[in-house]
Each structure stands twice: as C-alpha cells, then as structure tokens.
Amino acid sequence: AQKITQTQPGMFVQEKEAVTLDCTYDTSDPSYGLFWYKQPSSGEMIFLIYQGSYDQQNATEGRYSLNFQKARKSANLVISASQLGDSAMYFCAMREGTGNQFYFGTGTSLTVIP
Amino acid sequence: DAGVIQSPRHEVTEMGQEVTLRCKPISGHNSLFWYRQTMMRGLELLIYFNNNVPIDDSGMPEDRFSAKMPNASFSTLKIQPSEPRDSAVYFCASSLYGSGANVLTFGAGSRLTVL
C-alpha cells in the first residue's frame, strides 16, 4: 500500500482564493511526522509546514495551514489568498516513528489563475 | 546558514562516462539523503546516511551507482558508467535526526543529462 497518496494530479485556483490540496497517509505507528514541500518550476524543493502526530492543533505557517484529521489519516494543505507565485508542484511526505525514512507522494500541480 | 550545497547544478555527459555529484549538508545535520527525480518515477530515495554511515541503500539502482560520505560535511554520488536512463535531477538533502521535527532540507539539485 502507498504510504502517501495525493489524488489530485492538477488543481486550478483563482488568485486570492483559498485552495486545499489533499493528502492521505497510511501508517500503524502512533508516532509520525507529516510535511509539505513546494517545488516551483525552478526545481528546488522548499519546506512549507510540519505536523507531528501528537500535535493537538493544526500547524500554520503564514498563508499555509495543515488540516490534520487523524482518524481519517488525512493531512490536507490549505493555502489561503492564493498568489501567482504559489503556482508549483506540492508534495506531501511522512516520516514514520523514530526512523529516518521519508515517504513522498506523487505531488499535485497547482496553477493560480490571475 | 548556506543551506545544502550541491554541485554541479547541471551536467551533460556522454554515455559511458563517469559522473560525480557532490553535496555539502547543513552544518550540524547528522543525516544525509540522495534522491533522484524523474517525470516517470517521481522522487526516489537512493541512499541515506546517519552520522556518515550508510543506513539504507536499497534504492540504489545497480552497481553502477555508489555513494560515499567520508565526513560530516561532504558526500558524493558516483555513476560509472553513466547511461541515458540515468538522466534525472539528483537531490541531496540533510536533516537533524533525533530532533523534534527532523525536517528534511533539500539542495537545489543537480540536473544530469546523459547523451
């Protein structure tokens, strides 16, 4: 089974609107970390936000928030007030337990329309 | 901090040639990862090191690939001989294993084209 599933290959959003990128994960370990990365067309992988499995509150970083629903095993990324510069590939990732293995999803391509 | 430094940023070579990619992790990080990204296969983990020791190299495609980490501030990924199917972007990343979040920080990548 896939550890990380991103079911949206491509998404479009109007500038200034909010958008949600979906991510589900699969693990039986009670301790894990969830990450989102942005990869613009220039190619670098940029860390956006982190959520620990024991964190009580959803993580937020500026316009990014992580909608963490533990029972559903989902960790959706919400981008508020989209900007043209948000157009990029977005990858969800998980690290299980105390290990150092990171599992990445296949990514979602986001296009912000002016 | 300068971040994870990779070189070269771009490499074009001919089939059969040796390719060496280099990586300097973030100072103080104790884990280093080599990933390969292609359109067909996405992001693949090739190998990772903890405290300069290779922990998992099950992602290394075949014996043509080798990676070393002689010290905490330097790692190489070597392909010998190179083949056209090795064309990809190779990322190095580092993290502080044992820290709370253990965030993976990526370098800018090395784009390899094998003709």
Interface residues (C-beta under 8 A of the other chain):
Chain A: G33 F35 Y37 G43 E44 M45 I46 F47 Y50 G52 F91 A93 R95 N100 Q101 F102 F104 T106 G107
Chain B: S31 F33 G42 L43 L45 Y48 N50 I55 D56 V89 F91 A93 S95 Y97 G100 A101 N102 V103 L104 T105 F106 A108 G109 R111
